[in-house]
Amino acid sequence: MADDVDEVEALRSTLRAELATRLPPRRERPTPSILGSGSDNDGECRAYLRALAGTGAAAPSWPCEYGGMGATPAQARVAAEELARRDRPDLYPLAVGLALVGPVLLRHGTDEQKTRFLPRIASGDDIWCQLFSEPEAGSDLAGLSCRAERDGDEWRVTGAKVWSSRAHYSERGLLLARHDFSVPKHAGITAFALDMHQPGVTVRPLRQMNGDAHFNQVFLDGAVVDDADRIGDVGEGWGIALTTLAHERGGLADSSGGGMGDFGLDRLRARARELGRADDPVVRQRLADLYVQSQVMVLTMRRARRARVPGPEGSGMKLRATRVVKALADAAIALEGPAGVAGSDWEMLFLTAPSLSIRGGTDEVQRNIVGERVLDLPPEPRVDKGVPFSEI
């Protein structure tokens, strides 16, 4: 049933008035922020969620009993629009919990897990990280070899994960581990909620070329997970991984969940005027092209956001957004000249942009998804299909 327009607008008025008492108006940030670049302040993010306590606005589509609003898609869009009017920090530290773990638990978790985990995510008490990628597996996520061995009502996990954003201050990790090496690789994986603050978990930050150190390598040496913290049935880990990855790509369409954020096109136009180059035909052409690309990106994001179930629309959106951000960074550096990589506002964006083709699934993986699921092209050859993982 379609939402009643009057009810939706009444919600907007109520929420706008309530948020005005809790959060200051939106202010311009000094530098563009893309997926947490140059920002790693979990304290600000937790304070932001505490300011929203009781409103459900941080996770509007979640049921009220788990810290949400029980909102319809139209109502959730209103909540996102009203939050965008208020000031907020870079919310990327919250993205795994709010945009990935929450939807996964709502679909695959037990009632007890939902009650235990979701309110703490919505309140900011627990920040989560994603323990998927491994040093030896590359972009072949199903090739993971982190081992989970059952010991009564517990599991003991041994292995290594990499590129785990914010693992160094996360309370919990959404973990994929292999419980069975004798079956094909997709069938032997189970998902868990791992307590990050326990013996057997070692986190080492990895410094990137842009200076950030929020990526981490995580070493697991007999870390313990209660079976009550297993998400889904034994062997259902790959299906849970697919749910997570679909929401990860679709989450970029919603900057309130820590996605693309303000990528700075208006700022670049203003900078061109400051430098006296707004009438330069080459600059004008480049800015016009960026504007067209950005509008196509916005439309692609809207399509992905309105998909009833996250799917290949998210892959198409991620490819489009990656292209736009890279083009913006290149245009900004070209406009600034050598000063652009010598401490300008654009340096961080320029050094971060290449990572977008890797994080959240490589461009190659996204193109395969679009090719197979949208264009109906033949799938990539898979020589390991049906082969026990131990024989690969």
C-alpha positions in Angstrom: 0.0 0.0 0.0 1.3 3.4 -0.9 2.2 5.8 1.9 -0.3 8.6 2.7 1.3 11.8 1.6 -0.1 13.8 4.5 1.2 11.2 7.0 4.7 11.3 5.4 4.8 15.1 5.5 3.5 15.1 9.1 6.4 12.8 10.0 8.7 15.3 8.2 7.5 18.2 10.3 7.6 16.2 13.6 11.1 14.9 12.9 12.4 18.3 11.7 11.3 19.9 14.9 12.7 17.1 17.1 16.1 17.1 15.3 16.4 20.8 15.6 16.5 20.4 19.4 19.2 17.7 19.2 21.6 18.6 16.4 23.0 21.9 15.1 22.3 23.0 11.5 24.5 21.5 8.7 27.7 23.4 8.2 30.2 23.2 5.4 33.1 20.9 6.0 36.6 22.2 5.1 37.5 19.3 2.8 35.6 16.7 0.8 35.1 13.4 2.6 34.8 10.1 0.7 34.3 6.8 2.7 36.0 8.1 5.8 39.1 9.5 4.1 41.1 11.7 6.5 38.6 11.1 9.3 38.7 8.5 12.0 36.8 9.9 14.9 34.6 7.2 16.5 33.9 9.5 19.5 32.1 12.0 17.3 30.1 9.3 15.7 29.0 7.7 19.0 28.0 11.2 20.3 26.0 11.7 17.2 24.0 8.5 17.8 23.5 9.4 21.4 22.0 12.7 20.3 19.5 10.7 18.3 18.6 8.3 21.1 14.9 7.6 21.2 14.1 8.9 17.7 14.9 5.8 15.8 16.3 8.1 13.0 19.7 6.5 12.9 18.2 3.2 11.5 14.6 4.3 10.5 13.7 1.1 8.7 14.5 -1.2 11.7 11.7 -2.2 14.0 11.1 0.1 16.9 12.0 -2.6 19.5 15.5 -2.7 18.0 16.2 1.0 17.9 14.5 2.0 14.7 11.3 3.7 13.6 9.6 0.8 11.8 9.5 3.2 8.8 8.4 2.4 5.3 10.8 3.2 2.5 9.2 6.6 1.9 9.3 7.4 5.6 13.0 6.3 5.8 13.8 8.7 2.9 12.2 11.5 4.8 14.4 10.6 7.9 17.5 10.6 5.7 16.6 14.0 4.1 15.9 15.6 7.5 19.2 14.2 9.0 21.0 15.7 6.0 19.8 19.1 7.1 21.7 18.8 10.4 25.3 18.8 11.2 27.0 15.4 11.5 30.5 14.0 11.5 31.8 11.6 8.9 29.7 8.5 9.7 31.9 6.0 7.9 32.9 4.3 11.2 29.2 3.4 11.7 28.7 2.1 8.2 29.4 -1.6 8.9 27.0 -1.8 11.8 24.2 0.3 10.5 24.3 -0.4 6.8 25.6 -4.0 6.7 25.3 -5.9 10.0 21.9 -4.5 10.8 20.2 -5.7 7.6 22.1 -9.1 7.9 20.8 -9.7 11.4 17.3 -8.6 10.5 17.3 -11.2 7.7 19.4 -14.0 9.1 19.7 -13.5 12.9 17.8 -15.1 15.7 15.3 -13.0 17.8 17.8 -13.2 20.6 20.6 -11.9 18.4 18.5 -9.0 17.1 17.5 -8.0 20.7 21.1 -8.3 21.9 23.0 -6.6 19.0 20.8 -4.2 17.1 20.0 -1.7 19.9 23.7 -1.4 20.7 24.5 -0.7 17.1 21.7 2.0 16.8 22.9 3.7 20.1 26.6 3.7 19.1 27.5 1.5 22.1 29.0 -1.1 19.6 30.9 -0.4 16.5 31.4 -3.4 14.1 34.0 -4.2 11.6 33.9 -6.7 8.6 36.2 -9.7 8.8 35.9 -11.0 5.2 39.0 -10.5 3.0 42.1 -12.5 3.6 45.7 -12.0 2.5 45.9 -15.1 0.4 42.4 -14.9 -1.2 42.5 -11.6 -3.1 39.1 -10.7 -4.5 38.1 -14.3 -4.4 36.2 -14.0 -1.1 35.0 -17.6 -1.2 38.6 -18.7 -1.2 39.0 -17.8 2.4 40.9 -20.3 4.6 40.3 -18.9 8.2 39.4 -22.0 10.1 36.5 -22.4 12.6 36.6 -25.6 14.7 33.6 -26.5 16.9 34.3 -27.4 20.5 31.0 -28.1 22.2 29.0 -24.9 22.5 32.0 -22.9 21.3 34.0 -22.4 18.1 37.7 -21.7 18.0 38.9 -19.5 15.1 42.4 -19.3 13.6 43.5 -17.4 10.6 44.1 -13.9 9.3 41.9 -11.1 7.8 42.9 -7.9 6.0 41.4 -4.6 5.0 39.2 -4.6 8.0 38.1 -0.9 8.4 38.0 0.4 12.0 38.8 -3.0 13.5 41.2 -1.3 16.0 38.3 0.2 17.9 35.4 -2.1 17.0 33.6 -4.0 19.7 32.4 -6.7 17.3 33.3 -8.2 13.9 31.1 -9.9 11.3 33.3 -12.9 10.6 33.4 -15.5 7.8 35.3 -18.6 8.6 35.6 -22.1 7.0 34.2 -24.9 9.1 34.6 -27.6 6.4 37.5 -28.0 4.0 36.1 -31.2 2.4 33.2 -29.5 0.4 33.3 -27.0 -2.4 34.5 -23.6 -1.3 31.1 -21.8 -1.2 29.5 -24.6 0.9 32.0 -24.8 3.8 31.7 -21.2 5.2 29.9 -20.1 8.4 29.3 -16.6 9.7 29.8 -15.4 13.3 29.7 -12.3 15.5 33.2 -12.1 17.0 34.0 -10.3 20.2 37.1 -8.2 19.2 38.2 -7.6 22.7 39.4 -11.0 23.8 42.6 -13.0 23.9 43.5 -14.5 20.5 42.5 -11.4 18.5 45.4 -9.1 17.4 44.8 -6.0 15.3 47.5 -4.2 13.3 46.7 -1.0 11.4 47.8 -0.7 7.8 48.9 2.8 6.8 47.7 3.9 3.3 49.3 6.3 0.9 46.8 9.0 1.9 48.0 8.8 5.5 44.9 7.0 6.9 45.5 4.0 9.1 41.9 2.8 9.6 42.4 -0.4 7.5 43.8 -3.3 9.6 45.1 -6.8 9.4 43.5 -9.0 12.1 45.1 -12.1 13.4 43.0 -14.8 15.0 44.8 -17.4 17.2 42.2 -19.7 18.8 39.7 -16.8 19.3 36.5 -18.1 20.9 33.0 -17.6 19.6 30.0 -18.9 21.4 27.6 -20.9 19.2 24.9 -18.5 20.2 26.9 -15.9 18.2 26.8 -18.0 15.0 24.7 -16.1 12.4 22.6 -18.4 10.4 23.0 -22.2 10.2 26.3 -23.9 9.8 27.3 -23.7 6.2 25.1 -20.7 5.4 28.0 -18.2 5.5 28.2 -17.6 1.7 24.5 -16.6 1.6 25.1 -14.2 4.4 28.2 -12.9 2.6 26.1 -12.2 -0.4 23.5 -10.3 1.7 26.2 -8.3 3.2 27.9 -7.4 0.0 24.7 -6.4 -1.7 24.0 -4.0 1.2 27.6 -2.8 1.1 27.2 -1.6 -2.5 23.8 -0.3 -2.0 24.9 1.5 1.2 26.9 3.9 -1.0 23.6 5.3 -2.2 22.9 6.6 1.2 25.5 9.0 2.6 23.8 9.0 6.0 25.1 5.5 6.3 28.7 6.6 5.8 28.7 6.4 2.0 30.0 8.7 -0.7 29.3 11.8 1.4 30.0 15.3 0.0 32.3 14.8 -3.0 32.8 18.5 -3.5 31.7 19.5 -7.0 30.2 22.8 -5.8 33.5 23.5 -4.0 35.5 22.8 -7.2 33.4 25.2 -9.2 33.9 27.9 -6.5 37.7 27.2 -6.5 37.7 27.7 -10.3 36.2 31.2 -9.7 38.7 32.0 -7.0 41.6 31.1 -9.3 40.1 33.3 -12.1 39.7 30.2 -14.4 35.9 30.0 -14.5 35.9 31.4 -18.1 38.7 29.1 -19.3 36.9 26.9 -21.9 38.9 23.8 -21.0 38.0 24.2 -17.3 34.4 24.9 -18.1 34.2 21.9 -20.3 35.6 19.7 -17.6 33.3 21.0 -15.0 30.3 20.6 -17.3 31.3 17.0 -17.9 31.6 16.4 -14.2 28.2 17.9 -13.6 26.6 15.6 -16.1 28.4 12.6 -14.7 27.4 13.5 -11.2 23.7 13.8 -12.2 23.8 10.4 -13.8 25.4 9.1 -10.6 22.7 10.6 -8.5 20.0 9.0 -10.7 21.9 5.7 -10.5 22.0 6.0 -6.7 18.2 6.6 -6.6 17.6 3.5 -8.6 19.8 1.4 -6.3 18.1 2.9 -3.2 14.7 2.1 -4.4 15.4 -1.5 -5.2 13.2 -3.6 -2.9 16.1 -6.0 -2.4 19.7 -4.9 -2.9 21.0 -6.4 -6.2 23.0 -5.7 -9.3 21.8 -2.1 -9.2 24.3 -1.5 -6.4 27.1 -2.8 -8.5 26.2 -0.5 -11.4 26.0 2.4 -8.9 29.4 1.7 -7.4 31.0 1.6 -10.8 29.4 4.9 -11.7 30.3 6.6 -8.3 33.9 5.3 -8.5 34.3 6.8 -12.0 32.9 10.2 -10.9 35.0 10.5 -7.8 38.2 9.7 -9.7 37.3 12.2 -12.4 36.6 14.9 -9.8 40.0 14.2 -8.1 41.8 14.4 -11.4 40.0 17.6 -12.3 40.8 19.2 -9.0 44.5 18.5 -9.2 44.6 19.7 -12.8 43.0 22.9 -11.7 45.3 23.5 -8.7 48.5 22.4 -10.5 51.5 21.3 -8.4 49.9 22.9 -5.3 47.1 20.3 -5.5 49.4 17.5 -4.1 51.3 19.8 -1.7 48.8 20.1 1.1 45.7 21.4 -0.7 42.1 20.5 0.3 42.1 18.1 -2.7 45.2 16.0 -1.8 43.3 13.6 0.4 40.6 13.0 -2.2 43.2 12.4 -5.0 45.1 9.9 -2.9 41.9 8.1 -1.7 40.2 7.9 -5.1 42.2 4.9 -6.5 41.1 2.7 -3.5 37.5 3.0 -4.6 38.1 0.5 -7.4 39.2 -2.1 -4.8 37.2 -1.6 -1.6 33.7 -2.9 -1.4 34.4 -5.3 -4.2 36.7 -4.6 -7.1 35.6 -3.0 -10.4 36.2 -6.3 -12.1 33.8 -8.1 -9.7 31.2 -5.4 -10.2 31.4 -5.7 -14.0 31.0 -9.5 -13.7 27.9 -9.0 -11.6 26.4 -6.5 -14.1 27.4 -8.7 -17.1 25.9 -11.9 -15.7 22.9 -10.6 -13.8 21.8 -7.6 -16.0 23.2 -8.3 -19.5 22.8 -12.0 -19.3 26.3 -12.7 -20.5 28.0 -16.1 -20.0 29.6 -16.3 -16.5 33.4 -16.3 -16.1 35.0 -19.7 -16.3 35.2 -21.3 -12.8 37.6 -24.2 -12.8 37.2 -24.9 -9.1 33.4 -25.2 -9.2 32.3 -28.4 -7.4 35.8 -29.2 -6.3 36.4 -29.8 -2.5 38.3 -26.8 -1.1 41.0 -29.0 0.2 41.9 -30.1 -3.4 42.1 -26.6 -4.8 
